[in-house]
C-alpha cells in the first residue's frame, strides 16, 4: 500500500513548477492583451477621425484679450533701469574725477603748492613757436636772476614725458645758438670704463657728461658733487637732466644746483604730486625750487587723447622690441 501511495504521489511533484509557469504565462498574456486592446482602440479612433468630415470640438468659453500685458514687465524694467543708471553715473563720475585729478591749470599749482612757477609752456606746434617762446623765457630768467653765468640748473620730474625732455631739449638748443658753452649732465644705465662718468663733446659749444648708474654706487655723494661743481666752472651753464623722483641720486644732484626746476604736465601729472614737492623742498631745504609747467591751457579732444595714447603705446612697444 505504501509503495503504491509513493508511486501515486510522484505524479503531483511537477505540479507547483507547472503552476508557477502557468501564472507567468497568464500574466504576460494579460499584458499583451491590454496592449493589443489599447492599440486597437487607438487605431479605431484614428480611422473614425480620418473618416469624419466635421470636428467634434466646440467652443465652450471664447478667448479674452488681457488689457494688461504680461510681458514685458514695465515696473521691473523701470526699477532695473534706475539702478543701472545710478551705477553708470557713479562709474562715469569716478572716471571723470580720475582723469581730472591732474594739475590741469596754473591755479591748481598756485592753490596747492608754495613752490613758485618759473615757466608756463603752452602747446607749441611749430619749431618757430618753440624757439620764440624759449628765447623769451630764458630772457625773463636772466632778468629774474635765474640764469647766471657758471651756475648749475637741475631739471627733475616724475617722468620724462611730463615736460622734462621737451623743456631741457629746447633750453639747450636756445643756449647753444646764443653761443653759450653748455655742459649737459645726463644719466644712463651701465658702468663707466674708468670713473663714474664719461665726457663727450657734441659740438663746439655743447659737452655731454654721462653719469653711469652702476658706477655711481661706488662713489660717495660728496665726491660726485665735488666733481660736478669743479667741472661746471669751465662752462657758462651746467644743465643737469636729473634722474626721476625716487631714484638713488635725485636729491643729491638737486642739492648742488643753484636753481632747481620741477617739470610737470597739466594733462599727465597728478595733482597729489604737488604736496610731495612741497614736502621735499621743506624737508631737504633744496635751493630755489621752481615749477616748469608744460602744456598750459591745452584741452585736446577725446579722439586726440585716444590717438596719442595708442601712439605712445606703439612707441613703447617698438622701444622694447629694439632693446630685446
Backbone torsions as a table, in degrees:
resi	resn	phi	psi	omega
1	UNK	NA	-47.7	179.4
2	UNK	-60.8	-39.1	178.7
3	UNK	-63.7	-40.0	179.3
4	UNK	-67.1	-37.6	179.3
5	UNK	-64.3	-44.8	179.7
6	UNK	-61.6	-39.6	-178.9
7	UNK	-67.6	-35.1	179.9
8	UNK	-72.5	-34.6	180.0
9	UNK	-68.0	-26.1	179.9
10	UNK	-60.9	-25.2	-179.7
11	UNK	-66.7	-30.9	-177.1
12	UNK	-89.3	-4.6	-178.5
13	UNK	-60.9	-45.5	-178.7
14	UNK	-78.4	0.5	-175.5
15	UNK	-64.1	-45.6	-179.8
16	UNK	-59.5	-41.6	179.2
17	UNK	-65.7	-40.7	179.4
18	UNK	-66.7	-35.3	176.1
19	UNK	-66.0	-40.5	178.8
20	UNK	-61.9	-45.4	178.8
21	UNK	-65.0	-34.4	178.5
22	UNK	-64.8	-40.0	178.4
23	UNK	-64.5	-41.0	179.4
24	UNK	-63.4	-45.8	-179.3
25	UNK	-65.0	-38.0	179.4
26	UNK	-64.5	-40.8	179.9
27	UNK	-66.9	-42.5	178.0
28	UNK	-64.4	-37.4	178.7
29	UNK	-63.1	-43.7	-179.3
30	UNK	-63.1	-39.9	178.9
31	UNK	-62.8	-46.8	178.9
32	UNK	-63.4	-36.6	-179.3
33	UNK	-65.5	-43.6	179.4
34	UNK	-64.4	-42.3	178.6
35	UNK	-63.0	-42.6	179.7
36	UNK	-62.8	-45.7	-179.1
37	UNK	-62.5	-40.6	-179.2
38	UNK	-65.0	-48.1	-179.7
39	UNK	-65.1	-37.0	179.8
40	UNK	-67.0	-37.8	178.3
41	UNK	-65.3	-42.2	179.3
42	UNK	-65.6	-36.1	178.6
43	UNK	-64.5	-42.9	179.8
44	UNK	-63.3	-44.0	179.0
45	UNK	-61.6	-40.4	179.5
46	UNK	-65.1	-39.8	178.6
47	UNK	-66.6	-38.8	178.2
48	UNK	-65.3	-43.9	-179.6
49	UNK	-64.7	-35.7	179.5
50	UNK	-68.5	-35.1	-177.2
51	UNK	-81.8	-21.2	-177.7
52	UNK	-74.4	142.7	-179.9
53	UNK	-105.6	-7.3	177.4
54	UNK	-129.2	150.2	-178.2
55	UNK	-75.9	149.5	178.8
56	UNK	-92.7	2.0	-177.0
57	UNK	-94.0	152.6	174.5
58	UNK	-143.7	150.9	-177.3
59	UNK	-81.9	120.6	179.0
60	UNK	-91.0	-48.8	179.0
61	UNK	-125.1	121.0	179.4
62	UNK	-68.6	150.4	-179.6
63	UNK	-71.0	145.5	178.4
64	UNK	-122.1	141.5	-179.5
65	UNK	-90.0	127.8	179.5
66	UNK	-73.9	135.7	178.2
67	UNK	-77.6	-22.0	178.1
68	UNK	-103.1	119.6	-177.8
69	UNK	-67.4	140.0	177.6
70	UNK	-76.2	-38.8	179.5
71	UNK	-144.9	138.7	1.7
72	UNK	-79.1	154.6	179.2
73	UNK	-87.5	103.7	-173.4
74	UNK	-66.7	-29.9	-179.5
75	UNK	-65.8	-46.9	179.5
76	UNK	-65.7	-40.9	-180.0
77	UNK	-62.5	-43.5	-180.0
78	UNK	-65.1	-40.8	179.8
79	UNK	-63.7	-44.7	179.0
80	UNK	-65.7	-37.5	179.2
81	UNK	-63.8	-40.0	178.0
82	UNK	-63.4	-44.2	179.7
83	UNK	-64.0	-45.4	179.0
84	UNK	-63.9	-38.7	177.7
85	UNK	-62.3	-40.9	178.2
86	UNK	-65.5	-43.3	179.0
87	UNK	-64.1	-43.0	178.9
88	UNK	-64.5	-38.8	178.5
89	UNK	-63.8	-43.1	177.6
90	UNK	-63.1	-40.8	179.5
91	UNK	-64.1	-43.9	-179.9
92	UNK	-65.6	-41.1	178.2
93	UNK	-61.9	-41.8	178.3
94	UNK	-62.0	-45.3	-179.8
95	UNK	-64.1	-43.5	-179.1
96	UNK	-62.5	-45.1	179.2
97	UNK	-66.5	-33.0	177.0
98	UNK	-65.6	-42.0	180.0
99	UNK	-73.7	-33.9	-177.0
100	UNK	-86.5	-3.5	178.9
101	UNK	-77.3	47.9	177.7
102	UNK	-118.5	177.0	-179.4
103	UNK	-64.6	-46.2	173.9
104	UNK	66.7	-47.1	-176.2
105	UNK	-152.0	166.2	-176.3
106	UNK	-62.7	-37.3	-176.9
107	UNK	-61.2	-28.6	177.2
108	UNK	-63.2	-42.8	178.7
109	UNK	-68.2	-44.1	-177.6
110	UNK	-64.2	-31.7	-179.3
111	UNK	-84.7	-22.0	-171.3
112	UNK	-111.6	-10.3	-173.7
113	UNK	-138.3	149.4	176.9
114	UNK	-91.6	-7.1	-179.5
115	UNK	-78.8	129.4	-178.9
116	UNK	-74.0	165.5	-179.3
117	UNK	-102.0	122.7	180.0
118	UNK	-90.2	-31.5	-177.5
119	UNK	-153.1	137.3	174.7
120	UNK	-118.4	102.7	-173.8
121	UNK	-90.8	120.2	175.5
122	UNK	-78.1	179.8	175.3
123	UNK	-74.4	110.2	-177.2
124	UNK	-102.8	124.2	-173.1
125	UNK	-95.6	-43.0	-174.8
126	UNK	-104.0	160.6	177.9
127	UNK	-64.3	-34.1	178.8
128	UNK	-66.1	-40.5	176.9
129	UNK	-63.3	-41.6	179.4
130	UNK	-63.2	-46.5	-177.9
131	UNK	-64.6	-44.8	-179.7
132	UNK	-62.5	-42.3	-178.2
133	UNK	-65.4	-46.9	-175.7
134	UNK	-72.5	-29.8	172.7
135	UNK	-63.4	-44.8	178.5
136	UNK	-65.5	-38.9	-179.5
137	UNK	-66.0	-44.5	179.9
138	UNK	-67.6	-33.1	175.3
139	UNK	-63.3	-42.4	177.7
140	UNK	-64.7	-37.8	177.5
141	UNK	-63.9	-38.5	178.1
142	UNK	-64.8	-38.4	177.9
143	UNK	-66.9	-38.4	179.9
144	UNK	-80.1	1.9	179.4
145	UNK	67.3	28.7	175.4
146	UNK	-92.2	-9.7	-175.8
147	UNK	-131.6	81.4	-178.8
148	UNK	-96.2	164.2	178.2
149	UNK	-71.7	139.4	-179.7
150	UNK	63.0	19.4	178.8
151	UNK	-87.8	164.1	178.1
152	UNK	-113.0	121.1	176.3
153	UNK	-114.8	131.9	-175.4
154	UNK	-114.2	130.0	-178.7
155	UNK	-113.8	119.8	-175.2
156	UNK	-130.0	152.9	178.6
157	UNK	-156.4	174.0	176.4
158	UNK	-84.6	-20.9	177.9
159	UNK	-160.7	149.5	-178.6
160	UNK	-65.5	-26.4	179.1
161	UNK	-77.3	-5.8	-178.9
162	UNK	-85.1	24.7	178.0
163	UNK	100.6	-6.1	-177.5
164	UNK	-64.6	-53.0	-178.8
165	UNK	-65.6	-41.4	-177.9
166	UNK	-64.1	-47.2	-177.0
167	UNK	-66.8	-48.5	-177.6
168	UNK	-65.6	-37.7	179.7
169	UNK	-61.5	-44.9	-178.2
170	UNK	-74.7	-34.7	176.9
171	UNK	-64.4	-44.8	178.1
172	UNK	-62.9	-39.4	-179.9
173	UNK	-62.9	-44.1	-178.5
174	UNK	-68.2	-44.8	-179.6
175	UNK	-64.2	-37.5	178.2
176	UNK	-65.6	-40.9	177.9
177	UNK	-65.7	-27.6	177.9
178	UNK	-81.5	2.8	176.4
179	UNK	84.0	16.9	179.3
180	UNK	-83.1	142.1	173.5
181	UNK	-82.4	118.2	-172.3
182	UNK	-115.0	134.4	169.6
183	UNK	-110.8	116.4	-179.6
184	UNK	-102.5	119.1	-179.9
185	UNK	-101.4	123.1	-178.0
186	UNK	-131.9	163.4	179.5
187	UNK	-111.5	143.6	173.4
188	UNK	-142.2	152.1	176.2
189	UNK	-80.3	135.7	179.3
190	UNK	138.3	-167.2	-175.9
191	UNK	-126.6	135.9	177.8
192	UNK	-75.8	160.3	-178.8
193	UNK	-72.6	-40.3	-178.8
194	UNK	-123.1	-71.7	-179.6
195	UNK	-91.4	-154.9	-179.9
196	UNK	-94.7	3.0	-176.9
197	UNK	-144.1	161.4	170.9
198	UNK	-129.0	139.2	-178.2
199	UNK	-112.1	124.5	-178.6
200	UNK	-124.8	147.6	176.0
201	UNK	-102.7	111.9	179.6
202	UNK	-76.5	-45.9	174.0
203	UNK	-152.1	-167.1	-173.7
204	UNK	-66.7	-24.6	-176.4
205	UNK	-111.2	-8.1	-173.0
206	UNK	-126.7	128.7	176.6
207	UNK	-121.3	146.0	-176.3
208	UNK	-122.4	123.3	179.1
209	UNK	-105.8	111.7	-177.8
210	UNK	-94.3	120.7	176.3
211	UNK	-99.8	124.4	-176.5
212	UNK	-94.7	125.1	-170.8
213	UNK	-61.2	-40.3	-178.5
214	UNK	-70.7	-34.8	179.6
215	UNK	-75.3	-29.5	179.8
216	UNK	-61.0	-29.0	-178.5
217	UNK	-66.1	-18.6	-176.9
218	UNK	-89.2	-3.5	-176.7
219	UNK	-121.9	151.6	178.1
220	UNK	-75.2	160.8	-179.8
221	UNK	-63.9	-39.2	-179.9
222	UNK	-62.9	-40.2	-179.7
223	UNK	-63.8	-44.8	180.0
224	UNK	-64.0	-44.2	-179.4
225	UNK	-63.8	-41.7	-178.9
226	UNK	-65.4	-37.3	178.9
227	UNK	-64.4	-43.9	-179.2
228	UNK	-68.1	-40.7	177.4
229	UNK	-60.6	-42.0	-179.0
230	UNK	-67.7	-40.3	179.4
231	UNK	-67.0	-34.9	-175.5
232	UNK	-67.7	-20.5	-179.2
233	UNK	-66.8	-19.2	-177.2
234	UNK	-92.3	1.8	-175.2
235	UNK	-129.1	155.2	177.7
236	UNK	-66.4	-42.1	-179.7
237	UNK	-141.9	140.0	174.2
238	UNK	-116.4	121.5	-177.6
239	UNK	-113.0	117.6	177.6
240	UNK	-98.5	113.7	171.2
241	UNK	-87.4	92.1	-166.6
242	UNK	-70.4	160.1	170.1
243	UNK	-69.1	165.7	-173.8
244	UNK	-73.6	158.5	177.6
245	UNK	-58.1	134.0	-178.8
246	UNK	102.4	-13.8	177.6
247	UNK	-77.6	172.7	-170.4
248	UNK	-64.5	-45.4	-170.4
249	UNK	-109.7	14.7	-177.0
250	UNK	-60.1	-50.9	-177.1
251	UNK	-69.3	-30.4	179.9
252	UNK	-64.2	-39.6	-179.9
253	UNK	-78.8	-27.7	174.1
254	UNK	-68.5	-30.3	-177.3
255	UNK	-70.0	-29.4	-177.2
256	UNK	-90.9	-5.8	-177.2
257	UNK	-79.3	145.9	173.5
258	UNK	-75.3	-33.9	178.0
259	UNK	-136.2	134.5	177.5
260	UNK	-112.2	132.8	178.3
261	UNK	-119.1	126.9	176.4
262	UNK	-103.7	118.6	-176.2
263	UNK	-92.6	124.3	177.7
264	UNK	-131.4	160.8	-179.1
265	UNK	-124.6	133.1	-176.7
266	UNK	-65.3	-27.9	-175.7
267	UNK	-93.6	-15.1	-172.4
268	UNK	-120.6	-44.8	-173.9
269	UNK	-68.3	128.4	179.4
270	UNK	-71.0	144.9	-178.0
271	UNK	-64.9	-28.6	-178.7
272	UNK	-67.5	-16.0	178.5
273	UNK	-68.1	-22.9	-177.7
274	UNK	-62.8	-39.6	178.6
275	UNK	-65.7	-31.6	177.0
276	UNK	-64.9	-40.2	178.8
277	UNK	-63.9	-42.0	178.4
278	UNK	-61.8	-41.6	179.2
279	UNK	-64.8	-41.8	179.0
280	UNK	-64.0	-44.7	-179.2
281	UNK	-64.2	-37.4	-178.7
282	UNK	-76.0	-44.1	-173.9
283	UNK	-71.4	-42.4	-174.7
284	UNK	-98.2	-3.1	178.1
285	UNK	52.3	50.5	-178.8
286	UNK	-73.8	141.5	-173.4
287	UNK	-76.0	135.1	167.4
288	UNK	42.7	69.5	178.8
289	UNK	-88.0	138.1	179.0
290	UNK	-141.1	155.6	175.4
291	UNK	-95.1	142.8	163.0
292	UNK	-114.7	112.6	-174.3
293	UNK	-100.9	121.5	-177.5
294	UNK	-97.8	147.2	176.7
295	UNK	57.2	52.9	178.5
296	UNK	-71.3	138.6	178.0
297	UNK	59.3	28.1	179.2
298	UNK	-97.1	119.7	-179.0
299	UNK	-124.6	83.7	-179.2
300	UNK	-74.6	158.3	176.2
301	UNK	-72.8	162.9	-179.1
302	UNK	-62.4	-34.6	-179.6
303	UNK	-69.2	-36.7	178.8
304	UNK	-68.3	-36.5	177.7
305	UNK	-66.8	-41.1	178.3
306	UNK	-64.0	-43.4	178.2
307	UNK	-62.4	-41.7	178.5
308	UNK	-64.0	-37.6	179.5
309	UNK	-63.5	-46.1	-179.2
310	UNK	-68.3	-32.4	176.9
311	UNK	-66.2	-41.6	178.4
312	UNK	-65.4	-40.2	178.4
313	UNK	-64.1	-40.4	178.8
314	UNK	-65.2	-41.7	179.1
315	UNK	-65.2	-38.7	178.4
316	UNK	-66.2	-42.2	178.5
317	UNK	-64.7	-39.0	178.7
318	UNK	-65.4	-39.8	178.3
319	UNK	-64.8	-42.2	178.9
320	UNK	-65.2	-36.4	178.0
321	UNK	-65.2	-40.3	179.7
322	UNK	-66.1	-41.0	178.7
323	UNK	-66.6	-35.0	179.7
324	UNK	-67.7	NA	NA
